């Protein structure tokens, strides 16, 4: 399972909007097509959009590189991996080699995150998660889902409790699909059932990914993550964030400065709201550092933001 592959001068992107019903690959030969695929979530997940954007830079012709960098950076504002990867490709004399290196590094980071994070999962744990943080979001084993996959491989995980993740259903469509393919026991709940599941004692911990972690540890991730963190604190459950160092943004002081992507209200309305209804659609929220028990990166488990950004 890989979100992108490079073949003979073309970036092929597995169209995640169509999964799990259909496995369709988009063939991108221009940076504009890559930016479009990122903007419309054909490829999504912070590390994966960074990787795709770096390959997008490799598709830019000589004179286009600055425009390509600006266009790719603007495709989605919240995940810092995107601008981080674009900057690396822009600074490189060989963007394709840089993109290939970024993809390999992100996969290696996932392996290290999985190994470090699995130590946090107690035997028999039932772990709640949100959105999708597996192979398709990272190009490797995944971040939060990578940790859970490793815990499962070690015989420690009883169940993943996957929040469906409105409005685009990354949890229902992608986390459930990936768990089933990897043989990880998983149960899907609607987002609104998270509190009741914790109250009933059906959850031992929460673990999520991240799109940007500010210098003070405040963490932006899929909208709904903050609510899970508040619920976890109320129910005395640990709340973990798993992310590679490419998601840590030392230049952003705290969560208030993280740009939050506002998406088309139609994504919220189209399930059956009456014509003319209004909606807002923030794609991410910010969980304050004080609600986070630990961050897991490729460098290990960090119990404080100071240790995380060291
Ligand atoms: O809008 P998406 O699907 O790109 O949102 C993705 C998330 O919120 C993930 O949790 C995050 O990018 C980490 S992916 C390893």
py3Dmol code that shows the C-alpha trace and the ligand (Angstrom):
import py3Dmol

protein = """\
ATOM      1  CA  UNK A   1       0.000   0.000   0.000  1.00  0.00           C
ATOM      2  CA  UNK A   2       1.667   3.175  -1.186  1.00  0.00           C
ATOM      3  CA  UNK A   3       0.022   6.558  -1.801  1.00  0.00           C
ATOM      4  CA  UNK A   4       2.293   7.562  -4.706  1.00  0.00           C
ATOM      5  CA  UNK A   5       4.744   5.968  -7.135  1.00  0.00           C
ATOM      6  CA  UNK A   6       7.127   7.487  -9.673  1.00  0.00           C
ATOM      7  CA  UNK A   7       7.208   5.838 -13.084  1.00  0.00           C
ATOM      8  CA  UNK A   8       9.047   7.124 -16.154  1.00  0.00           C
ATOM      9  CA  UNK A   9       8.625  10.815 -15.443  1.00  0.00           C
ATOM     10  CA  UNK A  10       5.037  10.497 -14.153  1.00  0.00           C
ATOM     11  CA  UNK A  11       3.824  10.723 -10.565  1.00  0.00           C
ATOM     12  CA  UNK A  12       1.086   8.154 -10.065  1.00  0.00           C
ATOM     13  CA  UNK A  13      -1.238   8.929  -7.154  1.00  0.00           C
ATOM     14  CA  UNK A  14      -3.612   6.356  -5.686  1.00  0.00           C
ATOM     15  CA  UNK A  15      -6.931   8.242  -5.584  1.00  0.00           C
ATOM     16  CA  UNK A  16      -7.904   7.931  -1.913  1.00  0.00           C
ATOM     17  CA  UNK A  17     -11.276   9.602  -2.557  1.00  0.00           C
ATOM     18  CA  UNK A  18     -12.395   6.445  -4.340  1.00  0.00           C
ATOM     19  CA  UNK A  19     -11.214   3.972  -1.725  1.00  0.00           C
ATOM     20  CA  UNK A  20     -12.170   1.406  -0.674  1.00  0.00           C
ATOM     21  CA  UNK A  21     -14.640   0.944  -3.528  1.00  0.00           C
ATOM     22  CA  UNK A  22     -12.116   1.334  -6.315  1.00  0.00           C
ATOM     23  CA  UNK A  23      -8.301   1.393  -6.677  1.00  0.00           C
ATOM     24  CA  UNK A  24      -7.640   4.025  -9.321  1.00  0.00           C
ATOM     25  CA  UNK A  25      -4.283   5.682 -10.031  1.00  0.00           C
ATOM     26  CA  UNK A  26      -4.082   9.263 -11.283  1.00  0.00           C
ATOM     27  CA  UNK A  27      -1.206   9.983 -13.653  1.00  0.00           C
ATOM     28  CA  UNK A  28       0.299  13.429 -12.974  1.00  0.00           C
ATOM     29  CA  UNK A  29       2.787  14.904 -15.415  1.00  0.00           C
ATOM     30  CA  UNK A  30       2.637  18.541 -14.221  1.00  0.00           C
ATOM     31  CA  UNK A  31       3.081  20.182 -10.830  1.00  0.00           C
ATOM     32  CA  UNK A  32      -0.380  21.735 -11.254  1.00  0.00           C
ATOM     33  CA  UNK A  33      -1.945  18.264 -11.433  1.00  0.00           C
ATOM     34  CA  UNK A  34      -0.119  17.275  -8.257  1.00  0.00           C
ATOM     35  CA  UNK A  35      -1.305  20.446  -6.488  1.00  0.00           C
ATOM     36  CA  UNK A  36      -4.855  19.644  -7.590  1.00  0.00           C
ATOM     37  CA  UNK A  37      -4.601  16.094  -6.268  1.00  0.00           C
ATOM     38  CA  UNK A  38      -3.404  17.433  -2.907  1.00  0.00           C
ATOM     39  CA  UNK A  39      -6.106  20.127  -2.740  1.00  0.00           C
ATOM     40  CA  UNK A  40      -8.909  17.679  -3.529  1.00  0.00           C
ATOM     41  CA  UNK A  41      -7.572  14.972  -1.163  1.00  0.00           C
ATOM     42  CA  UNK A  42      -6.808  12.379  -3.828  1.00  0.00           C
ATOM     43  CA  UNK A  43      -3.607  12.161  -1.773  1.00  0.00           C
ATOM     44  CA  UNK A  44      -3.897  13.169   1.885  1.00  0.00           C
ATOM     45  CA  UNK A  45      -2.256  12.721   5.261  1.00  0.00           C
ATOM     46  CA  UNK A  46       0.536  15.086   6.278  1.00  0.00           C
ATOM     47  CA  UNK A  47       3.626  13.010   5.356  1.00  0.00           C
ATOM     48  CA  UNK A  48       2.049  11.759   2.108  1.00  0.00           C
ATOM     49  CA  UNK A  49       1.206  15.252   0.873  1.00  0.00           C
ATOM     50  CA  UNK A  50       4.780  16.312   1.630  1.00  0.00           C
ATOM     51  CA  UNK A  51       6.101  13.421  -0.437  1.00  0.00           C
ATOM     52  CA  UNK A  52       3.663  14.121  -3.286  1.00  0.00           C
ATOM     53  CA  UNK A  53       4.577  17.820  -3.280  1.00  0.00           C
ATOM     54  CA  UNK A  54       8.292  17.036  -3.469  1.00  0.00           C
ATOM     55  CA  UNK A  55       7.633  14.883  -6.532  1.00  0.00           C
ATOM     56  CA  UNK A  56       5.470  17.740  -7.831  1.00  0.00           C
ATOM     57  CA  UNK A  57       8.566  19.947  -7.660  1.00  0.00           C
ATOM     58  CA  UNK A  58      10.402  17.346  -9.730  1.00  0.00           C
ATOM     59  CA  UNK A  59       7.757  17.803 -12.427  1.00  0.00           C
ATOM     60  CA  UNK A  60       8.260  21.593 -12.588  1.00  0.00           C
ATOM     61  CA  UNK A  61      10.210  22.826 -15.590  1.00  0.00           C
ATOM     62  CA  UNK A  62      13.290  24.992 -14.952  1.00  0.00           C
ATOM     63  CA  UNK A  63      11.581  28.398 -15.080  1.00  0.00           C
ATOM     64  CA  UNK A  64       8.517  27.190 -13.174  1.00  0.00           C
ATOM     65  CA  UNK A  65      10.166  26.185  -9.946  1.00  0.00           C
ATOM     66  CA  UNK A  66       9.219  29.245  -7.871  1.00  0.00           C
ATOM     67  CA  UNK A  67       5.624  29.210  -9.138  1.00  0.00           C
ATOM     68  CA  UNK A  68       5.429  25.469  -8.490  1.00  0.00           C
ATOM     69  CA  UNK A  69       6.727  25.922  -4.952  1.00  0.00           C
ATOM     70  CA  UNK A  70       4.142  28.628  -4.240  1.00  0.00           C
ATOM     71  CA  UNK A  71       1.320  26.646  -5.835  1.00  0.00           C
ATOM     72  CA  UNK A  72       2.134  23.409  -4.068  1.00  0.00           C
ATOM     73  CA  UNK A  73       2.610  25.135  -0.682  1.00  0.00           C
ATOM     74  CA  UNK A  74      -0.807  26.777  -1.052  1.00  0.00           C
ATOM     75  CA  UNK A  75      -2.620  23.533  -1.888  1.00  0.00           C
ATOM     76  CA  UNK A  76      -3.345  22.838   1.800  1.00  0.00           C
ATOM     77  CA  UNK A  77      -2.353  25.205   4.603  1.00  0.00           C
ATOM     78  CA  UNK A  78      -2.311  23.184   7.838  1.00  0.00           C
ATOM     79  CA  UNK A  79       0.130  20.290   7.393  1.00  0.00           C
ATOM     80  CA  UNK A  80       3.621  21.743   7.727  1.00  0.00           C
ATOM     81  CA  UNK A  81       5.088  18.684   5.980  1.00  0.00           C
ATOM     82  CA  UNK A  82       3.933  20.235   2.720  1.00  0.00           C
ATOM     83  CA  UNK A  83       6.004  23.432   2.921  1.00  0.00           C
ATOM     84  CA  UNK A  84       8.867  21.545   4.594  1.00  0.00           C
ATOM     85  CA  UNK A  85       9.116  19.112   1.660  1.00  0.00           C
ATOM     86  CA  UNK A  86       8.674  21.845  -0.965  1.00  0.00           C
ATOM     87  CA  UNK A  87      11.508  23.874   0.604  1.00  0.00           C
ATOM     88  CA  UNK A  88      13.788  20.842   0.528  1.00  0.00           C
ATOM     89  CA  UNK A  89      13.013  20.112  -3.123  1.00  0.00           C
ATOM     90  CA  UNK A  90      13.381  23.791  -4.048  1.00  0.00           C
ATOM     91  CA  UNK A  91      16.817  23.980  -2.433  1.00  0.00           C
ATOM     92  CA  UNK A  92      18.029  20.812  -4.131  1.00  0.00           C
ATOM     93  CA  UNK A  93      19.840  20.704  -7.483  1.00  0.00           C
ATOM     94  CA  UNK A  94      18.038  17.400  -8.107  1.00  0.00           C
ATOM     95  CA  UNK A  95      14.389  17.599  -6.895  1.00  0.00           C
ATOM     96  CA  UNK A  96      13.597  14.056  -8.008  1.00  0.00           C
ATOM     97  CA  UNK A  97      16.439  12.642  -5.946  1.00  0.00           C
ATOM     98  CA  UNK A  98      15.290  14.819  -3.034  1.00  0.00           C
ATOM     99  CA  UNK A  99      11.695  13.578  -3.344  1.00  0.00           C
ATOM    100  CA  UNK A 100      12.875   9.977  -3.414  1.00  0.00           C
ATOM    101  CA  UNK A 101      14.998  10.632  -0.327  1.00  0.00           C
ATOM    102  CA  UNK A 102      12.085  12.278   1.517  1.00  0.00           C
ATOM    103  CA  UNK A 103       9.846   9.294   0.749  1.00  0.00           C
ATOM    104  CA  UNK A 104      12.455   6.850   2.055  1.00  0.00           C
ATOM    105  CA  UNK A 105      13.122   8.953   5.165  1.00  0.00           C
ATOM    106  CA  UNK A 106       9.414   9.201   6.007  1.00  0.00           C
ATOM    107  CA  UNK A 107       9.067   5.421   5.726  1.00  0.00           C
ATOM    108  CA  UNK A 108      12.040   4.942   8.053  1.00  0.00           C
ATOM    109  CA  UNK A 109      10.567   7.476  10.504  1.00  0.00           C
ATOM    110  CA  UNK A 110       7.321   5.497  10.563  1.00  0.00           C
ATOM    111  CA  UNK A 111       9.191   2.322  11.509  1.00  0.00           C
ATOM    112  CA  UNK A 112      10.938   4.112  14.380  1.00  0.00           C
ATOM    113  CA  UNK A 113       7.665   5.711  15.550  1.00  0.00           C
ATOM    114  CA  UNK A 114       5.945   2.319  15.519  1.00  0.00           C
ATOM    115  CA  UNK A 115       8.719   0.712  17.548  1.00  0.00           C
ATOM    116  CA  UNK A 116       8.845   3.541  20.101  1.00  0.00           C
ATOM    117  CA  UNK A 117       5.076   3.936  20.384  1.00  0.00           C
ATOM    118  CA  UNK A 118       4.267   0.258  20.794  1.00  0.00           C
ATOM    119  CA  UNK A 119       5.869   0.418  24.247  1.00  0.00           C
ATOM    120  CA  UNK A 120       3.041   2.768  25.289  1.00  0.00           C
ATOM    121  CA  UNK A 121       0.322   0.255  24.462  1.00  0.00           C
ATOM    122  CA  UNK A 122      -0.540  -1.973  27.421  1.00  0.00           C
ATOM    123  CA  UNK A 123      -1.350  -5.623  26.867  1.00  0.00           C
ATOM    124  CA  UNK A 124      -4.957  -6.111  25.782  1.00  0.00           C
ATOM    125  CA  UNK A 125      -5.458  -2.420  25.027  1.00  0.00           C
ATOM    126  CA  UNK A 126      -8.411  -1.004  23.158  1.00  0.00           C
ATOM    127  CA  UNK A 127      -7.169   2.096  21.368  1.00  0.00           C
ATOM    128  CA  UNK A 128      -9.323   4.850  19.915  1.00  0.00           C
ATOM    129  CA  UNK A 129      -8.089   6.787  16.894  1.00  0.00           C
ATOM    130  CA  UNK A 130      -9.397   9.333  14.404  1.00  0.00           C
ATOM    131  CA  UNK A 131      -8.933  10.000  10.710  1.00  0.00           C
ATOM    132  CA  UNK A 132      -6.428   7.796   8.899  1.00  0.00           C
ATOM    133  CA  UNK A 133      -2.740   7.663   9.790  1.00  0.00           C
ATOM    134  CA  UNK A 134      -1.593   4.469   8.077  1.00  0.00           C
ATOM    135  CA  UNK A 135       0.389   3.531   5.001  1.00  0.00           C
ATOM    136  CA  UNK A 136      -1.653   5.629   2.591  1.00  0.00           C
ATOM    137  CA  UNK A 137      -1.131   8.733   4.732  1.00  0.00           C
ATOM    138  CA  UNK A 138       2.618   8.306   5.107  1.00  0.00           C
ATOM    139  CA  UNK A 139       4.206   6.074   2.495  1.00  0.00           C
ATOM    140  CA  UNK A 140       5.427   3.862   5.354  1.00  0.00           C
ATOM    141  CA  UNK A 141       3.877   1.834   8.152  1.00  0.00           C
ATOM    142  CA  UNK A 142       1.949   4.854   9.411  1.00  0.00           C
ATOM    143  CA  UNK A 143       2.143   7.035  12.505  1.00  0.00           C
ATOM    144  CA  UNK A 144      -0.667   6.403  15.039  1.00  0.00           C
ATOM    145  CA  UNK A 145      -1.855   3.437  12.984  1.00  0.00           C
ATOM    146  CA  UNK A 146       1.734   2.285  12.625  1.00  0.00           C
ATOM    147  CA  UNK A 147       2.028   2.212  16.419  1.00  0.00           C
ATOM    148  CA  UNK A 148      -1.190   0.218  16.646  1.00  0.00           C
ATOM    149  CA  UNK A 149      -0.056  -2.170  13.891  1.00  0.00           C
ATOM    150  CA  UNK A 150       3.184  -2.805  15.759  1.00  0.00           C
ATOM    151  CA  UNK A 151       1.316  -3.303  19.057  1.00  0.00           C
ATOM    152  CA  UNK A 152      -0.898  -5.798  17.258  1.00  0.00           C
ATOM    153  CA  UNK A 153       2.147  -7.605  15.851  1.00  0.00           C
ATOM    154  CA  UNK A 154       3.500  -7.857  19.394  1.00  0.00           C
ATOM    155  CA  UNK A 155       0.184  -9.387  20.538  1.00  0.00           C
ATOM    156  CA  UNK A 156      -0.673  -6.432  22.759  1.00  0.00           C
ATOM    157  CA  UNK A 157      -3.618  -4.815  20.989  1.00  0.00           C
ATOM    158  CA  UNK A 158      -7.174  -6.037  21.543  1.00  0.00           C
ATOM    159  CA  UNK A 159      -8.939  -3.574  19.278  1.00  0.00           C
ATOM    160  CA  UNK A 160      -8.759  -0.337  17.329  1.00  0.00           C
ATOM    161  CA  UNK A 161     -11.820   1.843  17.896  1.00  0.00           C
ATOM    162  CA  UNK A 162     -11.946   3.965  14.742  1.00  0.00           C
ATOM    163  CA  UNK A 163     -13.922   7.207  14.661  1.00  0.00           C
ATOM    164  CA  UNK A 164     -15.594   7.548  11.271  1.00  0.00           C
ATOM    165  CA  UNK A 165     -14.227  11.116  10.813  1.00  0.00           C
ATOM    166  CA  UNK A 166     -16.863  13.352   9.298  1.00  0.00           C
ATOM    167  CA  UNK A 167     -17.272  14.716   6.716  1.00  0.00           C
ATOM    168  CA  UNK A 168     -14.939  12.791   4.375  1.00  0.00           C
ATOM    169  CA  UNK A 169     -14.919   9.542   6.367  1.00  0.00           C
ATOM    170  CA  UNK A 170     -11.193   8.819   6.363  1.00  0.00           C
ATOM    171  CA  UNK A 171     -11.754   6.638   9.449  1.00  0.00           C
ATOM    172  CA  UNK A 172     -14.628   4.648   7.985  1.00  0.00           C
ATOM    173  CA  UNK A 173     -13.185   4.269   4.504  1.00  0.00           C
ATOM    174  CA  UNK A 174      -9.429   4.153   5.003  1.00  0.00           C
ATOM    175  CA  UNK A 175      -8.645   3.157   8.598  1.00  0.00           C
ATOM    176  CA  UNK A 176     -11.144   0.315   8.505  1.00  0.00           C
ATOM    177  CA  UNK A 177      -9.912  -0.791   5.069  1.00  0.00           C
ATOM    178  CA  UNK A 178      -6.270  -0.741   6.111  1.00  0.00           C
ATOM    179  CA  UNK A 179      -6.961  -2.487   9.450  1.00  0.00           C
ATOM    180  CA  UNK A 180      -8.905  -5.210   7.691  1.00  0.00           C
ATOM    181  CA  UNK A 181      -6.154  -5.697   5.104  1.00  0.00           C
ATOM    182  CA  UNK A 182      -3.525  -5.877   7.832  1.00  0.00           C
ATOM    183  CA  UNK A 183      -5.592  -8.191  10.054  1.00  0.00           C
ATOM    184  CA  UNK A 184      -5.809  -5.623  12.863  1.00  0.00           C
ATOM    185  CA  UNK A 185      -9.076  -6.024  14.821  1.00  0.00           C
ATOM    186  CA  UNK A 186     -11.037  -2.800  14.456  1.00  0.00           C
ATOM    187  CA  UNK A 187     -14.490  -1.470  15.241  1.00  0.00           C
ATOM    188  CA  UNK A 188     -16.006   1.615  13.666  1.00  0.00           C
ATOM    189  CA  UNK A 189     -18.025   4.164  15.629  1.00  0.00           C
ATOM    190  CA  UNK A 190     -19.663   7.429  14.595  1.00  0.00           C
ATOM    191  CA  UNK A 191     -17.712  10.436  15.876  1.00  0.00           C
ATOM    192  CA  UNK A 192     -20.443  11.331  18.333  1.00  0.00           C
ATOM    193  CA  UNK A 193     -20.174   7.923  20.058  1.00  0.00           C
ATOM    194  CA  UNK A 194     -16.624   8.505  21.344  1.00  0.00           C
ATOM    195  CA  UNK A 195     -17.660   9.853  24.740  1.00  0.00           C
ATOM    196  CA  UNK A 196     -20.125   7.073  25.372  1.00  0.00           C
ATOM    197  CA  UNK A 197     -17.511   4.446  24.421  1.00  0.00           C
ATOM    198  CA  UNK A 198     -15.105   5.939  26.995  1.00  0.00           C
ATOM    199  CA  UNK A 199     -17.823   6.225  29.638  1.00  0.00           C
ATOM    200  CA  UNK A 200     -18.699   2.565  29.146  1.00  0.00           C
ATOM    201  CA  UNK A 201     -15.061   1.577  29.726  1.00  0.00           C
ATOM    202  CA  UNK A 202     -14.553   0.358  26.145  1.00  0.00           C
ATOM    203  CA  UNK A 203     -11.383   2.389  25.529  1.00  0.00           C
ATOM    204  CA  UNK A 204      -7.976   2.322  27.264  1.00  0.00           C
ATOM    205  CA  UNK A 205      -6.177   5.098  25.378  1.00  0.00           C
ATOM    206  CA  UNK A 206      -6.448   7.484  22.446  1.00  0.00           C
ATOM    207  CA  UNK A 207      -3.730   7.901  19.823  1.00  0.00           C
ATOM    208  CA  UNK A 208      -3.880  10.266  16.838  1.00  0.00           C
ATOM    209  CA  UNK A 209      -1.595  11.694  14.183  1.00  0.00           C
ATOM    210  CA  UNK A 210      -0.738  15.333  13.567  1.00  0.00           C
ATOM    211  CA  UNK A 211      -0.584  17.867  10.759  1.00  0.00           C
ATOM    212  CA  UNK A 212       1.473  20.457  12.607  1.00  0.00           C
ATOM    213  CA  UNK A 213       2.946  20.549  16.093  1.00  0.00           C
ATOM    214  CA  UNK A 214       3.818  24.028  17.345  1.00  0.00           C
ATOM    215  CA  UNK A 215       6.942  24.750  19.394  1.00  0.00           C
ATOM    216  CA  UNK A 216       4.957  24.608  22.640  1.00  0.00           C
ATOM    217  CA  UNK A 217       3.462  21.201  21.744  1.00  0.00           C
ATOM    218  CA  UNK A 218      -0.008  22.414  20.712  1.00  0.00           C
ATOM    219  CA  UNK A 219      -1.029  20.005  17.974  1.00  0.00           C
ATOM    220  CA  UNK A 220      -3.238  20.453  14.911  1.00  0.00           C
ATOM    221  CA  UNK A 221      -4.910  17.325  13.588  1.00  0.00           C
ATOM    222  CA  UNK A 222      -8.165  16.280  11.944  1.00  0.00           C
ATOM    223  CA  UNK A 223     -11.165  18.132  13.348  1.00  0.00           C
ATOM    224  CA  UNK A 224     -12.561  16.141  16.258  1.00  0.00           C
ATOM    225  CA  UNK A 225      -9.145  15.341  17.744  1.00  0.00           C
ATOM    226  CA  UNK A 226      -9.437  18.131  20.322  1.00  0.00           C
ATOM    227  CA  UNK A 227     -12.788  16.767  21.456  1.00  0.00           C
ATOM    228  CA  UNK A 228     -11.265  13.308  21.914  1.00  0.00           C
ATOM    229  CA  UNK A 229      -8.452  14.817  24.006  1.00  0.00           C
ATOM    230  CA  UNK A 230     -10.939  16.608  26.283  1.00  0.00           C
ATOM    231  CA  UNK A 231     -12.960  13.413  26.637  1.00  0.00           C
ATOM    232  CA  UNK A 232      -9.825  11.372  27.347  1.00  0.00           C
ATOM    233  CA  UNK A 233      -8.803  13.784  30.114  1.00  0.00           C
ATOM    234  CA  UNK A 234     -12.299  13.650  31.639  1.00  0.00           C
ATOM    235  CA  UNK A 235     -12.212   9.842  31.648  1.00  0.00           C
ATOM    236  CA  UNK A 236      -8.633   9.573  32.922  1.00  0.00           C
ATOM    237  CA  UNK A 237      -7.292   8.028  29.694  1.00  0.00           C
ATOM    238  CA  UNK A 238      -3.889   8.737  28.129  1.00  0.00           C
ATOM    239  CA  UNK A 239      -3.966  10.757  24.921  1.00  0.00           C
ATOM    240  CA  UNK A 240      -0.985  10.334  22.580  1.00  0.00           C
ATOM    241  CA  UNK A 241       0.135  12.021  19.360  1.00  0.00           C
ATOM    242  CA  UNK A 242       2.348  10.098  16.916  1.00  0.00           C
ATOM    243  CA  UNK A 243       4.111  12.070  14.174  1.00  0.00           C
ATOM    244  CA  UNK A 244       7.463  12.351  12.417  1.00  0.00           C
ATOM    245  CA  UNK A 245       9.803  15.271  13.082  1.00  0.00           C
ATOM    246  CA  UNK A 246       8.770  16.674   9.681  1.00  0.00           C
ATOM    247  CA  UNK A 247       5.458  17.611  11.368  1.00  0.00           C
ATOM    248  CA  UNK A 248       7.104  19.609  14.157  1.00  0.00           C
ATOM    249  CA  UNK A 249       7.118  23.330  13.353  1.00  0.00           C
ATOM    250  CA  UNK A 250       9.566  25.114  15.634  1.00  0.00           C
ATOM    251  CA  UNK A 251       8.848  28.412  13.842  1.00  0.00           C
ATOM    252  CA  UNK A 252       5.237  28.452  15.037  1.00  0.00           C
ATOM    253  CA  UNK A 253       5.115  29.324  18.713  1.00  0.00           C
ATOM    254  CA  UNK A 254       1.736  27.952  19.685  1.00  0.00           C
ATOM    255  CA  UNK A 255      -1.447  26.476  18.299  1.00  0.00           C
ATOM    256  CA  UNK A 256      -3.127  29.854  17.855  1.00  0.00           C
ATOM    257  CA  UNK A 257      -0.716  30.603  15.008  1.00  0.00           C
ATOM    258  CA  UNK A 258      -1.418  27.375  13.105  1.00  0.00           C
ATOM    259  CA  UNK A 259      -3.471  28.049   9.946  1.00  0.00           C
ATOM    260  CA  UNK A 260      -6.632  25.965   9.957  1.00  0.00           C
ATOM    261  CA  UNK A 261      -7.933  24.883   6.567  1.00  0.00           C
ATOM    262  CA  UNK A 262     -11.558  25.826   5.880  1.00  0.00           C
ATOM    263  CA  UNK A 263     -13.026  23.535   3.250  1.00  0.00           C
ATOM    264  CA  UNK A 264     -16.093  23.764   1.037  1.00  0.00           C
ATOM    265  CA  UNK A 265     -19.262  23.741   3.198  1.00  0.00           C
ATOM    266  CA  UNK A 266     -20.795  21.438   0.618  1.00  0.00           C
ATOM    267  CA  UNK A 267     -18.682  18.568   2.043  1.00  0.00           C
ATOM    268  CA  UNK A 268     -20.774  18.911   5.211  1.00  0.00           C
ATOM    269  CA  UNK A 269     -24.112  19.709   3.616  1.00  0.00           C
ATOM    270  CA  UNK A 270     -24.280  17.116   0.871  1.00  0.00           C
ATOM    271  CA  UNK A 271     -25.418  14.222   3.038  1.00  0.00           C
ATOM    272  CA  UNK A 272     -28.901  15.666   2.989  1.00  0.00           C
ATOM    273  CA  UNK A 273     -29.059  19.162   4.472  1.00  0.00           C
ATOM    274  CA  UNK A 274     -31.874  21.231   2.988  1.00  0.00           C
ATOM    275  CA  UNK A 275     -31.075  23.445   0.004  1.00  0.00           C
ATOM    276  CA  UNK A 276     -29.892  26.847   1.219  1.00  0.00           C
ATOM    277  CA  UNK A 277     -28.626  25.542   4.590  1.00  0.00           C
ATOM    278  CA  UNK A 278     -25.362  27.086   5.812  1.00  0.00           C
ATOM    279  CA  UNK A 279     -22.399  25.178   7.208  1.00  0.00           C
ATOM    280  CA  UNK A 280     -18.803  25.733   8.250  1.00  0.00           C
ATOM    281  CA  UNK A 281     -16.158  23.132   7.563  1.00  0.00           C
ATOM    282  CA  UNK A 282     -12.843  23.523   9.409  1.00  0.00           C
ATOM    283  CA  UNK A 283     -10.772  20.468   8.459  1.00  0.00           C
ATOM    284  CA  UNK A 284      -8.539  20.562  11.558  1.00  0.00           C
ATOM    285  CA  UNK A 285      -8.534  21.622  15.193  1.00  0.00           C
ATOM    286  CA  UNK A 286      -5.832  22.303  17.747  1.00  0.00           C
ATOM    287  CA  UNK A 287      -5.312  20.216  20.865  1.00  0.00           C
ATOM    288  CA  UNK A 288      -3.504  22.180  23.582  1.00  0.00           C
ATOM    289  CA  UNK A 289      -0.268  20.611  24.787  1.00  0.00           C
ATOM    290  CA  UNK A 290      -1.563  20.204  28.339  1.00  0.00           C
ATOM    291  CA  UNK A 291      -4.070  17.591  27.133  1.00  0.00           C
ATOM    292  CA  UNK A 292      -1.376  15.479  25.453  1.00  0.00           C
ATOM    293  CA  UNK A 293       0.214  12.742  27.582  1.00  0.00           C
ATOM    294  CA  UNK A 294       3.132  12.222  25.189  1.00  0.00           C
ATOM    295  CA  UNK A 295       4.252  12.759  21.612  1.00  0.00           C
ATOM    296  CA  UNK A 296       5.877   9.848  19.778  1.00  0.00           C
ATOM    297  CA  UNK A 297       8.383  10.699  17.068  1.00  0.00           C
ATOM    298  CA  UNK A 298      11.152   8.709  15.405  1.00  0.00           C
ATOM    299  CA  UNK A 299      13.378   9.916  18.246  1.00  0.00           C
ATOM    300  CA  UNK A 300      11.237   8.204  20.885  1.00  0.00           C
ATOM    301  CA  UNK A 301       8.536   9.084  23.420  1.00  0.00           C
ATOM    302  CA  UNK A 302       8.493  12.727  24.528  1.00  0.00           C
ATOM    303  CA  UNK A 303       6.658  13.506  27.737  1.00  0.00           C
ATOM    304  CA  UNK A 304       7.080  17.283  27.402  1.00  0.00           C
ATOM    305  CA  UNK A 305       7.064  19.797  24.549  1.00  0.00           C
ATOM    306  CA  UNK A 306      10.537  20.912  25.628  1.00  0.00           C
ATOM    307  CA  UNK A 307      11.817  17.385  25.065  1.00  0.00           C
ATOM    308  CA  UNK A 308       9.913  17.168  21.767  1.00  0.00           C
ATOM    309  CA  UNK A 309      11.512  20.268  20.242  1.00  0.00           C
ATOM    310  CA  UNK A 310      14.976  19.731  21.697  1.00  0.00           C
TER     311      UNK A 310
END
"""
ligand_1 = """\
15
LIG
O -7.558 15.934 5.738
P -6.594 14.784 5.859
O -7.217 13.459 5.562
O -5.324 15.027 5.094
O -6.200 14.779 7.406
C -5.193 13.899 7.824
C -4.987 13.899 9.281
O -5.557 14.664 10.022
C -3.962 12.945 9.814
O -4.248 12.585 11.134
C -2.571 13.585 9.773
O -2.327 14.176 8.539
C -1.510 12.602 10.063
S -1.329 11.379 8.780
C -0.085 10.365 9.329
"""
view = py3Dmol.view(width=600, height=400)
view.addModel(protein, "pdb")
view.setStyle({"model": 0}, {"cartoon": {"style": "trace"}})
view.addModel(ligand_1, "xyz")
view.setStyle({"model": 1}, {"stick": {}})
view.zoomTo()
view.show()
